[in-house]
Amino acid sequence: MNQTHENGTLTVTQTYKKGQVVTNEDRDDTDIEIKPFVTDTARVSFTQQHTLNMGNYESVKIGITCTLPTYIEEIPEALTTSERIVNDELGRLVGELCEYRESRKKATK
């Protein structure tokens, strides 16, 4: 993780590994701008769960929580952001499980 200060913000570069060995071509760098907190902060959380019937009397339950630090004055915006993050990730995971469930059904036919 690289850290640099720019105009009162902290920019973090996060690298995701694609495969076993990371080469320059395989790097997926994401810059995340982080505001430093200069006054008291609050934390907001959003949690959502989903249970998916996988067939054959099996089910999978997924639960995701996103907790964000925020300024007290920005609680509504942070809660909206937290909800969006959880819903996006939960939707992605449920989609993957549905694809897996369908491929498993096809394999047993």
Backbone as JSON, one array per atom type, in Angstrom:
{
  "sequence": "MNQTHENGTLTVTQTYKKGQVVTNEDRDDTDIEIKPFVTDTARVSFTQQHTLNMGNYESVKIGITCTLPTYIEEIPEALTTSERIVNDELGRLVGELCEYRESRKKATK",
  "N": [[0.85, -1.17, 0.0], [0.72, 2.09, -0.98], [1.26, 5.35, 0.26], [0.42, 8.72, -0.06], [0.41, 12.21, 0.51], [-1.86, 14.64, -0.53], [-2.98, 17.83, -1.0], [-4.22, 18.01, 1.6], [-5.55, 15.6, 1.77], [-5.46, 12.03, 2.01], [-4.11, 9.73, -0.14], [-4.55, 6.45, -1.05], [-3.07, 3.7, -2.54], [-4.23, 0.74, -3.68], [-3.52, -2.59, -4.35], [-4.71, -5.28, -6.21], [-4.37, -8.72, -6.41], [-4.08, -10.71, -9.28], [-4.28, -13.84, -9.89], [-1.55, -16.16, -9.2], [1.06, -15.03, -9.17], [2.14, -11.71, -9.1], [2.59, -9.57, -11.71], [3.73, -6.66, -13.51], [1.87, -6.34, -15.57], [-0.32, -7.65, -14.55], [-1.3, -6.21, -12.46], [-3.83, -4.51, -10.69], [-4.44, -1.56, -9.91], [-5.92, 0.62, -7.6], [-6.74, 3.84, -6.77], [-7.57, 5.35, -3.76], [-9.09, 8.0, -2.34], [-8.78, 9.48, 0.74], [-10.3, 11.33, 3.25], [-8.87, 13.13, 5.88], [-9.88, 13.02, 9.31], [-10.81, 15.75, 11.22], [-12.35, 16.59, 13.29], [-14.66, 15.4, 15.83], [-15.93, 12.13, 15.2], [-18.43, 9.92, 13.83], [-19.85, 6.62, 13.52], [-21.4, 4.79, 10.99], [-23.51, 2.09, 10.11], [-24.6, -0.45, 7.87], [-26.51, -3.27, 7.33], [-27.31, -6.24, 5.6], [-29.06, -9.22, 4.77], [-29.38, -12.28, 2.92], [-31.08, -15.16, 2.0], [-30.65, -17.96, 0.04], [-32.2, -20.47, -1.77], [-30.7, -23.4, -2.63], [-31.54, -25.7, -3.74], [-32.33, -29.25, -3.48], [-32.79, -29.4, -0.71], [-30.95, -27.64, 0.43], [-29.54, -24.56, 1.51], [-28.14, -21.26, 1.25], [-26.92, -18.71, 3.25], [-26.25, -15.34, 3.12], [-24.62, -12.67, 4.59], [-23.94, -9.26, 4.85], [-22.13, -6.53, 6.08], [-21.49, -3.11, 6.19], [-19.47, -0.76, 7.61], [-18.88, 2.58, 8.19], [-16.7, 5.28, 8.96], [-17.57, 8.65, 9.76], [-18.19, 12.19, 9.53], [-20.21, 13.77, 11.96], [-22.08, 15.53, 10.92], [-22.44, 14.48, 8.41], [-23.84, 12.09, 8.44], [-26.33, 11.12, 7.18], [-25.57, 10.99, 4.41], [-23.4, 9.23, 4.54], [-24.66, 6.93, 5.45], [-26.3, 6.35, 3.26], [-24.31, 5.81, 1.38], [-23.09, 3.56, 2.56], [-25.25, 1.76, 2.47], [-25.55, 1.49, -0.33], [-23.1, 0.29, -1.02], [-23.31, -2.18, 0.34], [-25.65, -3.27, -0.86], [-24.84, -3.43, -3.57], [-22.67, -5.27, -3.41], [-23.91, -7.48, -2.23], [-25.82, -8.09, -4.2], [-24.09, -8.82, -6.29], [-22.86, -11.14, -5.2], [-25.1, -12.82, -4.77], [-25.91, -13.11, -7.41], [-23.71, -14.57, -8.44], [-23.99, -16.93, -6.95], [-26.49, -17.82, -7.87], [-25.86, -18.37, -10.54], [-24.06, -20.46, -10.1], [-25.78, -22.31, -8.88], [-27.53, -22.86, -11.02], [-25.73, -23.97, -12.87], [-25.05, -26.24, -11.5], [-27.46, -27.59, -11.48], [-27.74, -28.16, -14.22], [-25.58, -29.88, -14.55], [-26.37, -32.16, -13.22], [-28.34, -33.22, -14.76]],
  "CA": [[0.0, 0.0, 0.0], [1.47, 3.34, -1.05], [0.52, 6.46, 0.83], [0.93, 10.03, -0.39], [-0.47, 13.3, 0.95], [-2.14, 15.62, -1.58], [-3.99, 18.83, -0.69], [-4.96, 17.72, 2.83], [-6.18, 14.29, 1.74], [-4.55, 10.89, 1.94], [-4.43, 8.86, -1.26], [-4.04, 5.11, -0.82], [-3.09, 2.85, -3.73], [-4.47, -0.64, -3.28], [-3.25, -3.51, -5.46], [-5.39, -6.56, -6.15], [-3.61, -9.77, -7.1], [-4.81, -11.51, -10.26], [-3.5, -15.06, -10.09], [-0.58, -16.52, -8.17], [2.2, -14.13, -9.17], [1.76, -10.39, -9.59], [3.53, -8.89, -12.59], [3.23, -5.32, -13.81], [0.69, -6.43, -16.43], [-1.43, -8.23, -13.79], [-1.69, -5.34, -11.36], [-5.07, -3.74, -10.8], [-4.27, -0.55, -8.87], [-7.04, 1.5, -7.37], [-6.45, 4.94, -5.85], [-8.69, 5.67, -2.89], [-8.83, 9.26, -1.65], [-9.32, 9.41, 2.1], [-10.27, 12.61, 3.96], [-8.52, 12.99, 7.3], [-10.9, 13.54, 10.22], [-10.24, 16.79, 12.06], [-13.25, 16.78, 14.42], [-15.23, 14.15, 16.3], [-16.56, 11.35, 14.15], [-19.44, 8.9, 14.17], [-19.79, 5.45, 12.65], [-22.7, 4.31, 10.52], [-23.46, 0.73, 9.61], [-25.76, -0.97, 7.16], [-26.4, -4.73, 7.23], [-28.39, -6.9, 4.87], [-28.88, -10.65, 4.61], [-30.19, -12.92, 1.9], [-31.01, -16.62, 2.0], [-30.91, -18.47, -1.31], [-32.44, -21.91, -1.85], [-29.8, -23.99, -3.62], [-32.13, -26.96, -4.2], [-31.95, -30.45, -2.75], [-32.88, -29.09, 0.72], [-29.79, -26.87, 0.83], [-29.65, -23.12, 1.34], [-26.96, -20.47, 1.59], [-27.27, -17.42, 3.81], [-25.18, -14.36, 2.97], [-24.83, -11.45, 5.36], [-22.89, -8.27, 4.6], [-22.22, -5.3, 6.86], [-20.51, -2.07, 5.85], [-19.39, 0.26, 8.65], [-18.06, 3.7, 7.71], [-16.54, 6.46, 9.82], [-18.09, 9.84, 9.09], [-18.47, 13.34, 10.37], [-21.58, 13.74, 12.49], [-22.92, 16.29, 9.99], [-22.59, 13.75, 7.14], [-24.39, 10.76, 8.71], [-27.26, 10.63, 6.15], [-24.85, 10.66, 3.19], [-22.6, 8.03, 4.81], [-25.57, 5.79, 5.52], [-26.67, 6.06, 1.88], [-23.14, 5.18, 0.76], [-22.96, 2.23, 3.16], [-26.33, 0.94, 1.92], [-25.23, 1.22, -1.73], [-22.0, -0.67, -1.05], [-23.84, -3.49, 0.75], [-26.57, -3.77, -1.89], [-24.06, -3.8, -4.76], [-21.9, -6.48, -3.15], [-24.86, -8.58, -2.02], [-26.36, -8.43, -5.51], [-23.05, -9.53, -7.03], [-22.69, -12.48, -4.63], [-26.31, -13.6, -5.04], [-25.84, -13.45, -8.83], [-22.74, -15.66, -8.6], [-24.58, -18.16, -6.39], [-27.55, -18.26, -8.79], [-25.18, -19.0, -11.68], [-23.53, -21.74, -9.62], [-26.93, -23.2, -8.68], [-28.01, -23.29, -12.34], [-24.74, -24.87, -13.47], [-25.13, -27.5, -10.77], [-28.67, -28.26, -11.97], [-27.44, -28.68, -15.56], [-24.62, -30.97, -14.43], [-27.03, -33.36, -12.7], [-29.33, -33.72, -15.73]],
  "C": [[0.89, 1.23, 0.0], [0.63, 4.45, -0.47], [1.19, 7.77, 0.44], [-0.08, 11.07, 0.1], [-0.62, 14.29, -0.19], [-3.26, 16.54, -1.1], [-4.83, 18.47, 0.54], [-5.71, 16.41, 2.82], [-5.1, 13.23, 1.68], [-5.01, 10.01, 0.79], [-3.76, 7.52, -1.03], [-4.15, 4.34, -2.13], [-3.2, 1.42, -3.26], [-4.29, -1.53, -4.5], [-3.95, -4.83, -5.22], [-4.59, -7.56, -6.96], [-4.52, -10.53, -8.03], [-3.97, -12.75, -10.54], [-2.48, -15.25, -8.98], [0.57, -15.53, -8.05], [1.77, -12.79, -9.76], [2.89, -9.83, -10.44], [2.96, -7.51, -12.88], [1.98, -5.35, -14.66], [-0.54, -6.91, -15.64], [-1.96, -7.3, -12.7], [-3.0, -4.61, -11.68], [-5.03, -2.73, -9.66], [-5.5, 0.34, -8.79], [-6.61, 2.57, -6.38], [-7.7, 5.29, -5.07], [-8.32, 6.95, -2.14], [-9.53, 9.23, -0.3], [-9.19, 10.79, 2.75], [-9.83, 12.36, 5.4], [-9.63, 13.6, 8.16], [-10.24, 14.54, 11.16], [-11.14, 17.14, 13.24], [-13.78, 15.41, 14.84], [-15.98, 13.45, 15.17], [-17.62, 10.43, 14.73], [-19.17, 7.71, 13.26], [-21.21, 5.09, 12.27], [-22.5, 2.91, 9.96], [-24.74, 0.4, 8.87], [-25.52, -2.46, 6.98], [-27.59, -5.26, 6.44], [-28.03, -8.37, 4.72], [-29.81, -11.17, 3.52], [-29.99, -14.42, 2.01], [-31.46, -17.12, 0.64], [-31.07, -19.98, -1.26], [-31.58, -22.46, -2.97], [-30.37, -25.28, -4.2], [-31.65, -28.11, -3.34], [-31.86, -30.2, -1.23], [-31.65, -28.37, 1.27], [-30.09, -25.38, 0.65], [-28.35, -22.46, 1.77], [-27.45, -19.13, 2.11], [-26.05, -16.51, 3.73], [-25.55, -13.15, 3.8], [-23.66, -10.51, 5.13], [-23.18, -7.03, 5.45], [-21.13, -4.35, 6.37], [-20.59, -1.01, 6.94], [-18.43, 1.33, 8.18], [-17.9, 4.75, 8.8], [-17.03, 7.69, 9.05], [-18.15, 11.0, 10.07], [-19.93, 13.27, 10.8], [-22.54, 14.45, 11.54], [-23.2, 15.53, 8.69], [-23.17, 12.35, 7.32], [-25.36, 10.3, 7.62], [-26.56, 10.21, 4.85], [-24.03, 9.38, 3.37], [-23.48, 6.79, 4.87], [-26.02, 5.37, 4.12], [-25.53, 5.35, 1.15], [-22.96, 3.76, 1.26], [-24.02, 1.28, 2.6], [-26.05, 0.55, 0.47], [-24.13, 0.17, -1.85], [-22.51, -2.07, -0.72], [-24.74, -4.06, -0.33], [-25.84, -4.21, -3.15], [-23.34, -5.12, -4.55], [-22.82, -7.68, -2.94], [-25.47, -9.02, -3.35], [-25.36, -9.22, -6.35], [-22.91, -10.96, -6.53], [-23.91, -13.36, -4.89], [-26.32, -14.01, -6.51], [-24.87, -14.6, -9.09], [-23.31, -16.97, -8.09], [-25.7, -18.69, -7.28], [-26.94, -18.94, -10.01], [-24.65, -20.37, -11.28], [-24.66, -22.76, -9.46], [-27.43, -23.73, -10.02], [-27.02, -24.24, -13.01], [-24.77, -26.24, -12.8], [-26.36, -28.3, -11.21], [-28.42, -28.89, -13.33], [-26.52, -29.89, -15.5], [-25.26, -32.27, -13.95], [-28.05, -33.92, -13.66], [-28.73, -34.71, -16.67]]
}
